[in-house]
Amino acid sequence: MSAWLPSAPCSRVCVESVGSPAAVPRALLRLAALLAVLLFGIVLIPVVGRLAAVWRDRLTRMWCRTIVRVAGVRLRMTGAAPPSGGLLLVANHISWMDVPLLAAVRPARMLAKAEIRQWPVAGVLTASSGALFIQRDRLRALPRTVERIADSLRGGSAVVVFPEGSTWCGRAQGRFRRAAFQAALDAAVPVQPVHLHYRFDGGAATTAPAFVGSDSLLTSVWRVVSARALVAEVRVEPVLPAGSAPDRRTLALAAETATNGAATNGTAGTGTAVVETADAHRRSAEAQRRSAEAHRRSANSKAYAHP
């Protein structure tokens, strides 16, 4: 297991079973509608690609919202991302459904694992969208991947990254890996944290949409289309401005804190405040490390002085 190939402790045991025999006809109709919408979008990709950016983005948002709707999921979104310019969108990762949800926030190129190329329908769709593929088991390829992300950001594109590097069930969240944040620093673009959450209409959180462990894509899709009154909440947090963090570690921690919802309150300037808080935590941890190191050296010196 390489440093770029993290894993979550979540497994199929974490995932709720929501299907019932009575839900099968409805689930089959939703699945058929979902496939129809996906195939319709794939066919139109060459045509939409020739349109002006503003129309292309508008149609992409509509298509992604339709994907969510025909799957039987209600979308509830708060906040908005910058509509243009280079932007690194980062979010916690739970489900395959996260991808159309983030495209509904702002259409973007996605950083995806190379294995997705082999998936039926989803592989063609992902490749056609201009995704940046990464071979996660090749750590030596990471610097080149960061360069490609930075080049896209400099060109004014938005890029979606799931910094946890793996899907989680939704009850917990992983640590954000720092590599992709170096691309935002190199390209001098803002970072847009987004928090994703799934629940049933009425308030109860659910892990039903999760795509974890040994799950197959079809199994996860079936759970979603079988669920009743499933709600996807997308909370677009205040943007972290370019230049607000001194290094990628601080920037990653600020984005992780924002998606956890621990330090945001929806007020102006909150993004910078989150970065400053993360930087303060980093400095505090560094000071503690140096203090412990000083104590260790002092103890060693005393040991040598008094054999």
Stockholm file with secondary structure:
# STOCKHOLM 1.0

chainA/1-307         MSAWLPSAPCSRVCVESVGSPAAVPRALLRLAALLAVLLFGIVLIPVVGRLAAVWRDRLTRMWCRTIVRVAGVRLRMTGAAPPSGGLLLVANHISWMDVPLLAAVRPARMLAKAEIRQWPVAGVLTASSGALFIQRDRLRALPRTVERIADSLRGGSAVVVFPEGSTWCGRAQGRFRRAAFQAALDAAVPVQPVHLHYRFDGGAATTAPAFVGSDSLLTSVWRVVSARALVAEVRVEPVLPAGSAPDRRTLALAAETATNGAATNGTAGTGTAVVETADAHRRSAEAQRRSAEAHRRSANSKAYAHP
#=GR chainA/1-307 SS CCTTSCCCSCCGGGSCCCCCGGGHHHHHHHHHHHHHHHHHHHHHHHHHTTSCHHHHHHHHHHHHHHHHHHTTEEEEEESCCCSSSCEEEEECCCCTTHHHHHHHHCCCEEEEEGGGGGSTTHHHHHHHTTCEEECTTCGGGHHHHHHHHHHHHHTTCEEEECTTSSCCCSSSCCCCCSHHHHHHHHHTCCEEEEEEEEEETTSCBCCTTCCCTTCCHHHHHHHHHHCSSEEEEEEECCCBCTTSCSSHHHHHHHHHHHHHTSSCCSCTTHHHHHHHHHHHHHHHHHHHHHHHHHHHHHHHHHHHHCC
#=GC SS_cons         CCTTSCCCSCCGGGSCCCCCGGGHHHHHHHHHHHHHHHHHHHHHHHHHTTSCHHHHHHHHHHHHHHHHHHTTEEEEEESCCCSSSCEEEEECCCCTTHHHHHHHHCCCEEEEEGGGGGSTTHHHHHHHTTCEEECTTCGGGHHHHHHHHHHHHHTTCEEEECTTSSCCCSSSCCCCCSHHHHHHHHHTCCEEEEEEEEEETTSCBCCTTCCCTTCCHHHHHHHHHHCSSEEEEEEECCCBCTTSCSSHHHHHHHHHHHHHTSSCCSCTTHHHHHHHHHHHHHHHHHHHHHHHHHHHHHHHHHHHHCC
//
